[in-house]
Amino acid sequence: MRARPLALVLALAIGACAGAPPKPAPAAPPTDRSHVPVPGPAPALKVPRQEHFQLSSGLRVRLVERHELPIVALHLVVDAGAVHDPGQRPGLASFTAAMMTEGTKRRSATRISDDLGFIGASLAAGASFDAASLSSAVLSAHLDELLDVLADVLVNPSFLRGDFRRVQDQRLVSLLQQRAIPGAAAARAFTTLYWGDHPYGHWLQGTEASVKATRREDLVRFHAARWRPNVSELVVVGDVSANDLKAKLEKALAGWKGKAAPSLVAAVAKPPRLQTLLLAKRGAPQAFVMMGMPGLPRSSPDYVAAEVAFQVLGGGTSSRIFRELREKHGYTYGMYARVEARKLGGASLVVGSVKADVTGAALKALLQQIADLREKPVSQGELDVARNSLLLSLPADFAIASGIAGKLAEEVVYGLPDDYWDGFAAQVARVSPEDVRRVAERYLDTSKLTTVLVCEADAVRPQLQGLPLGPIEVRRAAPAPAPARTQAAEPAAAR
């Protein structure tokens, strides 16, 4: 008799041992998709206690000890943001921050990268309008090595001319590329139109002209004037004790001295007025819309209620704008509303793209949604969905050490209390339908609306007749740059 393959023998033996085949499991009841699922309760959020101390240099430090994992995250906040950009050098703060990790008096940019990679660490520098920052993370066993690199980057940036020219070229290319991006073009125009002479009234990266005019010496002076310990605070989260951390920081940052002048930024808000700007982009199949009304500073007691109100209006797929403009009418793939709240003020924004041939109808529907939120209370169900959207996403921001450090850095920048995030959920839960209507009435005032549209002006402007958008100005959008020809590499002797 022919031998059976071993695999077949085993299969027959297993089948014999298994007995009768199991009965199929009963079918699950069909899912009711006619209603939005009811969300469960938001998980409790408890931020560990913060310890505060100060170094001999004047640097303030706040520490959150977390010993579950051998990781330490650091987030240095410095009062060196773009509000300090000189009038003729917009973009200087972000340019300076971008150069911080490009080389020091001891290390080249490559050496910095190698030293960080050897210990598995990260290090990044940047600047917003309200602050500059230097953030990093590392295994606690290598904290001393990280602090040596971080201190070198912080205290001894070299701003070498070759590196400066390279980063300068990169920033110019980025600014030129933004001309072809409707959202960036709208945001740049909106910033100037809305803020005017306010410290926020320029593009964070500056302009092509200001970047070209910036010299290495400008960065050196800005760093010397603003990157100083007395206007800085270091947030540390992770596997280190206060005593050990203080000793390590005093040693590593012994060379960081000097004082920055007190911040005397004048925040003169431009009187709001109804105005519309069309940036003409020939052949654009869509109109990019950016609408803004006077908002609120981040420290405002209305901030939490405003977050809930904007979640109702345009915070996601369950929001009013999304349901009305996309699901009902098909005007847009996505349009959203958000609070842009900074230290010296803010803006209430609605942004997104609509099909060019329905721009007028889309803006009319959008303005009606804003009016309804200002005039009518939201339903309890709608309010619950908006509140849960905020609360259910919050714990993820505190899941890792670097996330906690980033959220606590917000407390530093905006002068929020240590227990702010502990009480955030309770504040959201207390927001009532009347609170939503009240903040909508105050911060969604369409009589003070600034609108920027990047669109085919000839097709869109006739659609705006009769809409309460104020005087309409038309400008030609800046042309996108032509592809540059590749140039031969600069000889080493010339660098």
N, C-alpha and C positions, 0 to 999 in steps of 0.2 A: 504494500500500500504506500502511496506517495505521502511523504511527511508533510504535515501542515506547517506553514510558517509560524515561527514562535510568536509573532505579534497577534496572529489570529487565535492561537491557543490561549494566550493570556486574555484576549478580549472575551472569548467564550467562557473562560473560567470566572472572570469578574462578573459577567452578566448572570451566570448561574448563582453566584453568591448574593447578588443584589436582590433576587426575588422579583416580585411583581413590580412593574414600573410605578413610580409615585403618581398619585392623582394630581392633575394640574391644579395650581392655586386658583382660588376664585378670582374672577375678574374684578379689578378695582372699579369703584363707582366712577362714572364719567365726571370729569372736572367741569365745574360751572365757570365758564369764561365770560359770562354776561356781566360780572361785577369785578371790580378791582379787589384783589385779595386784601384782607384786613391785616395790617402789619402787627407783629407782636410788640411787646414793650421794649423800649430802648434799653440796652445794657447799661448798668451803672458805671459811671466813670469817676475814678478817684485818683487824682494826681498826687504822687508822693510829696511829702513836705520838702520845701526848699530851704536850704541853709545859705545864709549870706555872710560874706566877709570881704575885706578889702586888702589889697596888697600895698606894700610901701610906696609903690609908684602912683597910687591913687586909683588903680584899676579895680572896679567892683566885680565881684564874682558871686554867682548863685549856683548851688550844687544840688542835684537830686541824686541820691544814692540808689542804685539798682544793682543788686549783686546776683540776679538770676543768671545772667550771662556775662562772660569776661570781656565786655565791650565798654568803651568810653566814647561818647560823642561830645564834641565841643562846637559852640556857635558864638563867635565873637561879634558883637554889635558895636559899630563905631558911628559917631555922628559925623559922617563924611559922605552923606548922600547927595543926590543931584540938586537938592535945594540950595546947595552951596556953590553950584556952578557959576562962574563969572558970566556976566552978561554977554561978553564977546567969545566965550568958550563953552557953549552948551555941550554937554557930553563929557566934560572933563572928569567928573567923579567916576563914571562908569569906565572910562578909558584908564584911569589910574588903577582902579580895582582889577581890571582885566590884565594889567601888566604886573601885578603883585607876584604872580606865580611864574613869571617868565624869566626868572633869574635873579640871583642875589650877588653880593660881593664874594660869597663863598661857593655858591652853587650855580651852575647853568640850569636852564629849564630842563634839559635832559637829565642832569644829575638830580634835580628835585623829583622828577618822575621816577627815576630809578630808586632813590632812597625811600620814597613812599611805597613803591611796588615791592621792595624787599621785605617790608614789614606788613604788607597787606593793608595799607592805610589809604584814606582819601583826603583830599584837600582842595577846596574851591573858594574863590573870591568873587565878589560881585557887589553891585550897588543898585539900590532902588532910589526913589526920590527921598525917602525919609531916613535912610541909613545905608551904610556900607557894611559888608560882613565878610568873615573868614570862617568857614565851617570845615570840620574834619571829623573823622572817626577812625578807631583803631582798636585792636585787642589790648586789653588793659596791661598785658605783659610788655607791650611795646610803647607805652605811653611816654616814657622818657625820650625815646627816639623820635616820636612824632612831635613832641614839644620842641625838640631841637630844630626840626625843619620848620615848624610853624613860626617859631620865634625869629628864625633867620628870614623867612618870607615877610614877616610883619615889620621887622626892624631894619633890615638891610636890603630892600629891593634895589637893584642896580640900574634899572631902566636903560640898559645898554642900547646904543643907537641902532644897531642892527636889528635887535629884537623889537625896538620901538617902531622902526619902519615896517617890519613885517606885520605887527598887530595893527598899525595904522592902515596899511593896505587892506587887511582883512575887514576892518570896520567900514572902510569906504566901499568895498565890494558888497558888504551886507546892506548898507544904506541904499546903494544903487539897485540891488535886487528887490528891496522892499517897494520900489516904484511899481513893479509888476504885480504886487500882491494887493488886491483891493482892500482887504482889512487893514493892512499896515498903512496904506495911503490914506484911508479914511481916518485912522487913529492919529496920524501925524497932523493932518489938517484940523481935526477936531480939537486936539490939544491946544494949538495956538488960538483957534477961534473961541473956544470955551473959556480958557484960563487967562488969556491975554498976558498982562505983565506980572501976573502972580508967579511965585517961585516954581509952580508946576507948569508954567506956560511954555515949555519947550520939550522937544523929544528927548527921551532919556539918553539915547546914543548920540545926540547932537545932529548936526547937518553935514552934508558933504563939505561945505565951505569951512565949518568950524573944525572938523577933523583934519582937513588939509592944513589949516592954520595953526593947529596945536603943535607945540614943540616939546621935546623931551624935558626941557627945563620947566615947563608948565606942570608936568606930572610930578617932578621932584618937589616943586614948591607946594603943590596941593597936598602931597603926602606929608610933607614936613609940617604943614599948617593944621591938618585935620586928623590924621591918623595918630592920635595921642591917647595915653591911658586915662586921662581925666575925663574924656568924653566917650568912654567905652565901657562896656560890661560884657563879661564872659559867662556864658551859660554852659554848664558841664553836667552831663547825665551819664551815669553808668557805674562801673565797678571800681570805685575809688572812694576813700574816706576823705573827710574835710581836712584833717591834719596832713595826710600824705599829699593831697592835692595842693594845699597852700605851699608846702615846702618845695614841691616840684615846680610850681609856677614862679615862686620867688627866684629860684635858681635859673630857670629857662628864660624868664623875661627880665632879668636884671639889667639888660641893656636898653630896655624900652622906657624912655624917660621923656620929660618935656610936657608942656601943657598947651592945649589948643585954646584959642580965644573963645569966649562964650558965644553961643549961637545967637545971632541977632537977625535971623531971617525975618524979613517983613512980609506978612501975609495979607496983602491987599487984594481982596476978591474983586474981580471984574463985575460991574453991575450986570446982572443977567438980562437978556433980552431975547425976543423971539427972532430967530434967524435961520436961514437954510443956505447951504452951499452945495452946489452940484459940481463934482469933479468929472469933467467930460472924458469918457474913455470910449473911443470909437469902437463900435461893433460889440460892446459888452452884452452878453445874453442875459445877465443878471444885474440887479442893482444891489450893491452892498450898502446897507443902512446902518448908520450910527447916530442914535438920538440920545441926548443927555440933558438932564435938568439938575438944578442945584441940589446937592446931596448933603452929607453929614460927615463930620470927622469920626475917626475910628473910636475915639473915647466917648462918643455921645451916648447918653442913656437910652436913646432911641435905636441904637444899632441892632440889638437882637430882634426887636419887633420889625425893623426894616428888613432884616434877613428873611424873616418868615413871610412878610408881604411880597418880597421879590421872588421868593420861592413859589408863592401862589401865582404870581403874574407870569413869570418866565423862567422858572428854575429847572425845568426838565420836561420829560415827556408827558407828565401829568398836569403841567401848568396850563393856564388859560390861553396864552399866546400859542403854544404848541397845538393845543386842541383846536383852536379857532383857525389859525392861519395855515396849519399843515393838514390836520386831519379833516377838517370841514371843507376848506376851500382849495387846498393844494397850492397855495401861493409860495410856499417855502419848504425847503428840506429841514431847516432848523433856524429858529430865532429865539433869543434868550434875553432875559433881564437880569441885571446884577447890581449890587451896591459896590461902588469903588470908593471906599472910605480910607482916607489917609490921615496923617497927623494934623495937617493944617486945613483940612476940608475934604470935600468929596464930590462925586457926581453920581447921579442915578442914571444908569445906562440901559439902553435896549439896543442890541446888535444882532445882525444876521443878514442873509441874502434872500432876495425875492426875485421871482421871474420879472424880467424887465417890462413885459407887456401888461403886468398887473400891479405895478408898483403903486399907483394911486389907490387902487382898491385895497391893497395890503396895508398901506399907511392909514387909510380910513378905518379899517377894521382894528388895527393896532391902537389907534387913538381912542376908539370906542371901548376897548378892553381896559385901558388906563382909566377912562372916565367911570366905568362901572366899578372898578376897584375903589376909586375915590368916593363914590356916592352910595354904594350898597355894601352891607356887611357880607362877609363870606360865610358859607355854610359850615357847620361844625365838621362834617365829613371832609370837606376840602381843606379846612384848617388842619385837621389831624394828619392828612397825607403830607402837607407841607412841613409840619413840625417834625414828623417822623423822618422825612427825607434829610433833614439837618441832623437829627439826633442819631440815626442809625449809622451815619457815615463818620461820626466824630471819633469813636473808639479806635478806628484804624489809624488815625493820625497820632495816636499815643501808643501804638503797638510796639514800636522799636525806639531805641535810645535817640537816634538822630531825629525822629519825628517829634519826640517830646521836646528835645532841645529847640527845634524850630518853632514849636507852638509857644514855648516859654520866651523865645526871642521876641515874639509879638508883644508879650507883656512888657518887655524892656522898651521896645521902640515906642509903644503907644501909652506907656505909663499906666498899665492895667494892674490891679492888685494880684497878689500871689494866688489867691483862691478863685481867680476869674474863671478858669476852665472847670473847676469843681462846681461852680454855681451856674455854668452856662446852660446845662440841661434844664435846671429848674426855671431859669429865666425863659427859655423857649416854651416850656410847658405852661407858663403863666400868660403867654401872649393870647389875647382874646380877639374875637372878631372886631370889636370896636378899636383895639390897638392897631389892627391891620388897616382899618379904614382911616384912622387918624394919621398914621405915618404915610399912607398913600396920598392923603390929601396934602400933606406937608411937603413930601419929597418927590411927588410925581406931578409937579405943577407944569402943565403943558403951555401955560402962558409965558413960561421962561425957557422954552425948548430950543436947544441948538441941534440942528439936523445936518448931517453930512451924508451925501449920496455919491458913490462912485458908480457911474452909469453912462449909458448912451443918452446924453442930455437931450438931444432932439426928440427921442422917443419918450423920455420920461417926463420932461417938463410940462407938456400939455396935460398930463394926467394929474398934476398937482393943483390945477386950478380949483379954487373953492375950498381947499384944505387949509386949516389954520396953522400955516407953517411960517408966516412972516415973510419979509423980503427974501427973494431968491436970487442968489448970485451964482453965476456960472464961471468956472475956471477950467482951463485945459489941464488935465492930469499930466504930471511929469512923465515923459516918455521912458519906457523901459530901456536899459542900456543895451547896445549892440554887443554881441559876443566879442570878447577881447582876443586878439591874436596872442598865441603863446610866445613869450619872449625868452631869449637865451638866458641861462642862469648867470647871475652876476659873478665875475671872477672873485676868487677868495681874496685876492690882494686889494680889491676895491671895497671890501666890506669892513 
